[in-house]
Protein backbone atom coordinates (compact mmCIF):
# COMPACT_ATOMS: atom_id res chain seq x y z
CA UNK A 1 0.00 0.00 0.00
CA UNK A 2 1.29 3.44 -0.91
CA UNK A 3 2.18 5.80 1.92
CA UNK A 4 1.75 8.86 -0.27
CA UNK A 5 -0.43 10.12 -3.07
CA UNK A 6 1.31 12.40 -5.52
CA UNK A 7 -0.62 14.50 -8.03
CA UNK A 8 1.46 15.09 -11.14
CA UNK A 9 1.51 15.87 -14.84
CA UNK A 10 3.54 14.15 -17.53
CA UNK A 11 5.54 17.32 -18.35
CA UNK A 12 6.43 18.41 -14.79
CA UNK A 13 10.18 18.30 -14.12
CA UNK A 14 9.69 18.70 -10.36
CA UNK A 15 7.34 15.69 -10.43
CA UNK A 16 9.84 13.56 -12.35
CA UNK A 17 12.63 14.45 -9.93
CA UNK A 18 10.58 13.68 -6.82
CA UNK A 19 9.32 10.39 -8.30
CA UNK A 20 12.89 9.35 -9.08
CA UNK A 21 14.02 10.19 -5.54
CA UNK A 22 11.09 8.30 -4.01
CA UNK A 23 11.74 5.29 -6.26
CA UNK A 24 15.44 5.25 -5.35
CA UNK A 25 14.57 5.41 -1.63
CA UNK A 26 11.97 2.64 -1.95
CA UNK A 27 9.14 4.90 -0.77
CA UNK A 28 5.79 3.76 -2.13
CA UNK A 29 3.43 6.30 -3.64
CA UNK A 30 0.30 6.39 -5.73
CA UNK A 31 0.56 8.70 -8.73
CA UNK A 32 -2.45 10.58 -10.05
CA UNK A 33 -1.98 12.41 -13.35
CA UNK A 34 -4.22 15.47 -13.19
CA UNK A 35 -4.27 15.68 -16.99
CA UNK A 36 -6.23 12.41 -17.06
CA UNK A 37 -8.46 12.84 -14.00
CA UNK A 38 -10.86 15.80 -13.72
CA UNK A 39 -11.53 15.05 -10.04
CA UNK A 40 -7.79 15.26 -9.39
CA UNK A 41 -7.64 18.68 -11.04
CA UNK A 42 -10.36 19.91 -8.69
CA UNK A 43 -8.50 18.55 -5.66
CA UNK A 44 -5.18 20.14 -6.68
CA UNK A 45 -6.86 23.47 -7.36
CA UNK A 46 -8.59 23.38 -3.98
CA UNK A 47 -5.35 22.48 -2.18
CA UNK A 48 -3.41 25.25 -3.95
CA UNK A 49 -5.66 28.29 -3.85
CA UNK A 50 -7.06 27.70 -7.33
CA UNK A 51 -3.71 26.86 -8.94
CA UNK A 52 -2.85 23.60 -10.69
CA UNK A 53 0.52 23.33 -8.98
CA UNK A 54 2.22 19.94 -9.01
CA UNK A 55 3.60 17.91 -7.47
CA UNK A 56 0.97 18.09 -4.78
CA UNK A 57 1.58 15.37 -2.21
CA UNK A 58 -0.93 13.95 0.26
CA UNK A 59 0.65 12.26 3.28
CA UNK A 60 -0.72 9.34 5.34
CA UNK A 61 -2.09 11.82 7.93
CA UNK A 62 -3.98 13.52 5.05
CA UNK A 63 -1.88 16.69 5.24
CA UNK A 64 -0.86 18.21 1.90
CA UNK A 65 2.37 19.75 0.61
CA UNK A 66 2.89 21.52 -2.68
CA UNK A 67 6.17 20.90 -4.46
CA UNK A 68 7.85 19.48 -1.36
CA UNK A 69 11.54 18.64 -1.33
CA UNK A 70 12.55 15.02 -0.98
CA UNK A 71 13.89 15.72 2.52
CA UNK A 72 10.54 17.24 3.53
CA UNK A 73 8.74 14.14 2.30
CA UNK A 74 11.13 11.88 4.23
CA UNK A 75 10.67 13.92 7.42
CA UNK A 76 6.91 14.01 7.18
CA UNK A 77 6.45 10.30 6.59
CA UNK A 78 8.90 9.49 9.39
CA UNK A 79 6.87 11.52 11.89
Buried (B, 14 or more C-beta within 10 A) or exposed (E): EEBBBBBBBEEBEBBBEBBEBBEEEEBEBEBBBBBEEEEBBEBBBEBBEEEBBBBBBBBEEEEBBBBBEBEEBBEBBEE
